[in-house]
């Protein structure tokens, strides 16, 4: 009986030791060195040598693609809302032919010859030699044949036409005076009230016309021509003074007189024997 009992205890003890998990002896003296519980001295030794005593999951090093610095994007620092996206460039130099840069008056085409502009800011008389030189220089630079593109050709043609008109107007004292008055809102050429009622003037005009019609040859026109040239010079002098002082109404009347004397001059230049003289008012 005792022998059976002892055998049974040995069997139970052996069975118990086999069923116990292997991890239970990790804390015993026979556990492997890697699984033994570290003593206080071993902990201090590990801390001095910089070895971590905690069991943490190792972190894989980041790849070079993830650690590289990406170039800054324009969207990271957008410009202020009121800042222009494209800064304006310097304005181009004024060029004749563009509608916004075309001279506003005939005088503006010739700044060297007529720097002061029309009366009353500038004089009425003009240096015609200087005016012609500047006109030819402008025409040479603005000639349509100097431009290859069709659009530039059209602008050059328009500019050339305006320059021609300006020159024809300013070189002639009568046209110049009429143009200056037009700038002041006074139309002399198309105004029916632009006829003078001065009887002395009308008498002089009739006598000059009769002298032209009675001439048998050009030599007979010498006296009429000389008298009329004197009237023209005096009328231009008086008219210029009125315009320079801004006496617009008096200048209008004098411009009508000047038109009569210019009609006499043209009649003398275009004289033909037996041809009637028709004066334009």
PyMOL commands that set and color helices and strands:
alter all, ss='L'
color gray80, all
select helices_A, chain A and resi 2-19+22-27+33-35+40-48+64-67+99-101+106-109+128-141+144-146+150-171+173-183+192-194+199-214+218-244+248-269
alter helices_A, ss='H'
color red, helices_A
deselect
rebuild
show_as cartoon
